[in-house]
Amino acid sequence: MKKEFGDVLKEIRIDRGYSQRYVAEGVMGQSAYSKIERNEIEPTFRKWLAILEKLNVSVDEFRYILNKESLTTKEKLINDFFSLNYNHLDDLKLVKYEIAAYLEEEEDYLLRNLYYACESLIALNTTQNVEEAQLLAKKIWERLEKFDRWYLVDIRLINTILFIFPIDVAVNIGERAIQQLIPYQNLKEAEVLLINVDINLSVLLIDDKKYPEALSYLEKVIPLCKKYQKYNQLAIAYSRKGLILQKTGKMDEGSEHIEKAYAILNAIEDTKLISELEKELSYYLEMRYKGPLQLEISPQE
């Protein structure tokens, strides 16, 4: 049975061991709060935020508890898209089909952009037609670039398709995304998103042999990775920092950072990411692998 707004507030309050009087104090009268728990009235948005603060529960956690068994179709589609492995073609096609079915019934700007993102990623996966993928991604950018302010979901979407654009365009878009994240400083979701944008920009710049610029992004995100214990991203950042140091002649220091990356991934037993990093390092550094994490590095140009 679906929980109502007031039911969830009451459940959290009781679990916390708080009285109605304590939660309502400084926010509203106890009788008004009691009516909210009985689903007779709903609080204003500001009062709802104040109640959540008294309960020590975040907005995201409250929404999860409220909707975990009853996500709307739109919420499910958004969640499915951002949970995708964008290299898995069948999953991309399935989400694209489901979004298309929704859009036939009701137009939605965000889902339309997610549809274009799916099409762009599918084109890249099936035909490697970069121009076609860029034309589809451009439809998303043409809408977002008109807005003075982006919200976190917009930046998450941009980050998904960033690598499709030409490098100079991608860097400009990425930098704008970073600027848009400034108002969200110290918000975990925003800082984790910043980590992902910066790490994605770093590999684009590495590919363009702009090593100092790529390194500056990595130096910025490494402390954030540690702060939020994002070990996968930390390993990627160390690995890419290591390959930059290798490419710029700092062989020993570069090897140390690559070893750090592998040590982290071995500790958390992420064999898939180890394999992906091996491919990336092999591509950029022409490494020959003699066994698990025992690397022999060929002389650099």
PyMOL commands that set and color helices and strands:
alter all, ss='L'
color gray80, all
select helices_A, chain A and resi 5-16+20-24+30-37+45-55+59-67+73-82+89-105+109-126+130-144+152-164+167-180+182-184+188-207+211-227+231-247+251-267+271-285
alter helices_A, ss='H'
color red, helices_A
select strands_A, chain A and resi 287-289+295-297
alter strands_A, ss='S'
color yellow, strands_A
deselect
rebuild
show_as cartoon
